Amino acid sequence: MSNSNHLPPTQPRTGNGHKVSRRGLFSIAMLLLSIGGLGFAMLGGAKMVFDLLGEQPNPTSIVTQAVVVGLAYVVGWGTAILAIRVYGNLILPILINWFTWGCLAAVCYLYVEILRRMYAQPDDLGRFVKYLVVMTGGLGGLLGLHLINEDHDLRVFSIPLLLLNLTHLGMIVFRYVFDTAGVKPSFLWKDVVFFLFMTSVSLSMLSHLGLLDPLRKWITGYFDRNSTSIRSND
């Protein structure tokens, strides 16, 4: 019997008679894994933020939650880098861009919710620390997504944050100058610290200072050095 109708296990034949390379299969597998990992990370992060901002804390330790969410994010981030930089996946960069916009929307929503709670000037210092930690995590996730696609521009992403920075400044002025009933002057340093933190991040994104360029160049150089050997094995 002729072997012309048989293909190696690594090169299955599609319905139209074309071969699917191992590289294509790996690219599809990593596409699914990266989208799944990032999706789980965003869902878990949203639930964690909801628990932190809510009145009833989750019985699970916040450290445990952060480790689980971070694991999902690292898996999704790492496989996305491989799929794009090594296997040349053309669909994933578009999806990652959507994820980046979704992460920005989540950060803006979180910013608004934190401002709404800070206007009431709660005395609990631990709550303020949670606000800083959660916002730092959200911004870190946004910057991590920014590093996946080459030549991704963060400047347009700074515009919504800058508008919220201006809103925050207006709320500070209104709270301490006009709406002075029950105002706590000792809370001012918390408002100033949070405002300066968020404004510095927004201005860094807008000015395109290139603070992440060394890390981006290292990632690009690493995959440029190793992608040839990886592809040759496929």
Secondary structure in CASP SS format (residue, H / E / C, confidence):
PFRMAT SS
TARGET T0000
AUTHOR 0000-0000-0000
METHOD secondary structure of the structure
MODEL  1
M C 1.00
S C 1.00
N C 1.00
S C 1.00
N C 1.00
H C 1.00
L C 1.00
P C 1.00
P C 1.00
T C 1.00
Q C 1.00
P C 1.00
R E 1.00
T C 1.00
G C 1.00
N C 1.00
G C 1.00
H C 1.00
K E 1.00
V C 1.00
S C 1.00
R H 1.00
R H 1.00
G H 1.00
L H 1.00
F H 1.00
S H 1.00
I H 1.00
A H 1.00
M H 1.00
L H 1.00
L H 1.00
L H 1.00
S H 1.00
I H 1.00
G H 1.00
G H 1.00
L H 1.00
G H 1.00
F H 1.00
A H 1.00
M H 1.00
L H 1.00
G H 1.00
G H 1.00
A H 1.00
K H 1.00
M H 1.00
V H 1.00
F H 1.00
D H 1.00
L H 1.00
L H 1.00
G C 1.00
E C 1.00
Q C 1.00
P C 1.00
N C 1.00
P C 1.00
T C 1.00
S C 1.00
I H 1.00
V H 1.00
T H 1.00
Q H 1.00
A H 1.00
V H 1.00
V H 1.00
V H 1.00
G H 1.00
L H 1.00
A H 1.00
Y H 1.00
V H 1.00
V H 1.00
G H 1.00
W H 1.00
G H 1.00
T H 1.00
A H 1.00
I H 1.00
L H 1.00
A H 1.00
I H 1.00
R H 1.00
V H 1.00
Y C 1.00
G C 1.00
N C 1.00
L C 1.00
I C 1.00
L H 1.00
P H 1.00
I H 1.00
L H 1.00
I H 1.00
N H 1.00
W H 1.00
F H 1.00
T H 1.00
W H 1.00
G H 1.00
C H 1.00
L H 1.00
A H 1.00
A H 1.00
V H 1.00
C H 1.00
Y H 1.00
L H 1.00
Y H 1.00
V H 1.00
E H 1.00
I H 1.00
L H 1.00
R H 1.00
R H 1.00
M H 1.00
Y C 1.00
A C 1.00
Q C 1.00
P C 1.00
D C 1.00
D C 1.00
L H 1.00
G H 1.00
R H 1.00
F H 1.00
V H 1.00
K H 1.00
Y H 1.00
L H 1.00
V H 1.00
V H 1.00
M H 1.00
T H 1.00
G H 1.00
G H 1.00
L H 1.00
G H 1.00
G H 1.00
L H 1.00
L H 1.00
G H 1.00
L H 1.00
H H 1.00
L H 1.00
I H 1.00
N C 1.00
E C 1.00
D C 1.00
H C 1.00
D C 1.00
L C 1.00
R H 1.00
V H 1.00
F H 1.00
S H 1.00
I H 1.00
P H 1.00
L H 1.00
L H 1.00
L H 1.00
L H 1.00
N H 1.00
L H 1.00
T H 1.00
H H 1.00
L H 1.00
G H 1.00
M H 1.00
I H 1.00
V H 1.00
F H 1.00
R H 1.00
Y H 1.00
V H 1.00
F H 1.00
D C 1.00
T C 1.00
A C 1.00
G C 1.00
V C 1.00
K C 1.00
P H 1.00
S H 1.00
F H 1.00
L H 1.00
W H 1.00
K H 1.00
D H 1.00
V H 1.00
V H 1.00
F H 1.00
F H 1.00
L H 1.00
F H 1.00
M H 1.00
T H 1.00
S H 1.00
V H 1.00
S H 1.00
L H 1.00
S H 1.00
M H 1.00
L H 1.00
S H 1.00
H C 1.00
L C 1.00
G C 1.00
L C 1.00
L C 1.00
D H 1.00
P H 1.00
L H 1.00
R H 1.00
K H 1.00
W H 1.00
I H 1.00
T H 1.00
G H 1.00
Y H 1.00
F H 1.00
D H 1.00
R H 1.00
N H 1.00
S H 1.00
T H 1.00
S H 1.00
I H 1.00
R H 1.00
S H 1.00
N C 1.00
D C 1.00
END
